[in-house]
Amino acid sequence: MLCVFLPELINKLRFMKKYVSMLAGALLLLVISQSNVFAQDGILKGDFLLSPGLGFGYIYAGGVTVGVNGEYAFTDEISGGGYLAYTRWDYGYVGSDVAYNFIDFGVRASYHFGKLLKVPNKNFDPYAGAQLGFVASSYDYDNAGYNDPYDGGVRGGLYAGARWFFNEKVGVFGEVGFALCPIMLGATFKF
């Protein structure tokens, strides 16, 4: 069984390394290209951020993830909250089809680097964080003798990301890391 999944895993790791490097470089260029006038950070104590998004390359298997996270800003630099995500991965190999379903939920905390890095634009919010949660998995398979290699359990992860606010309430975000997906993109709404 390992022989079937090992080449797939190696290809995913190559894919993730390439795109994580490209996104990290783009974030660095964005920070460097900001003007030299310092403005207030993108989040303030008391803000609530709701961020629905899509993830690509679910870290534990494959597929596309649909998720949402909500974070409350405890200070201008630290926020925390929860996340919920669903992933479906249809994986077919010679003579059979397997479809996996994953439901992830848990808590996450972020540190926002705007003040520390003296980010000059209040619309730009760079951050990094960790998450800890649980994943439940199920599968559909056309052969009753198949053993599911993906069982549920406790999962953790690390991520780095940035938000760009178009106005005081609406923005977009991008994250890279080893949390749910190597790449997560979506919208952010500030309340």
Stockholm file with secondary structure:
# STOCKHOLM 1.0

chainA/1-191         MLCVFLPELINKLRFMKKYVSMLAGALLLLVISQSNVFAQDGILKGDFLLSPGLGFGYIYAGGVTVGVNGEYAFTDEISGGGYLAYTRWDYGYVGSDVAYNFIDFGVRASYHFGKLLKVPNKNFDPYAGAQLGFVASSYDYDNAGYNDPYDGGVRGGLYAGARWFFNEKVGVFGEVGFALCPIMLGATFKF
#=GR chainA/1-191 SS CHHHHHHHHHHHHHHHHHHHHHHHHHHHHHHHTSCSCCCCCSCCTTCEEEEEEEEESCTTSCSEEEEEEEEEESSSSEEEEEEEEEEEEEEEETTEEEEEEEEEEEEEEEEECTTTTTCSCTTEEEEEEEEEEEEEEEEEESCTTCCCSCCCEEEEEEEEEEEEESSSSEEEEEEEEESSCSEEEEEEEEC
#=GC SS_cons         CHHHHHHHHHHHHHHHHHHHHHHHHHHHHHHHTSCSCCCCCSCCTTCEEEEEEEEESCTTSCSEEEEEEEEEESSSSEEEEEEEEEEEEEEEETTEEEEEEEEEEEEEEEEECTTTTTCSCTTEEEEEEEEEEEEEEEEEESCTTCCCSCCCEEEEEEEEEEEEESSSSEEEEEEEEESSCSEEEEEEEEC
//
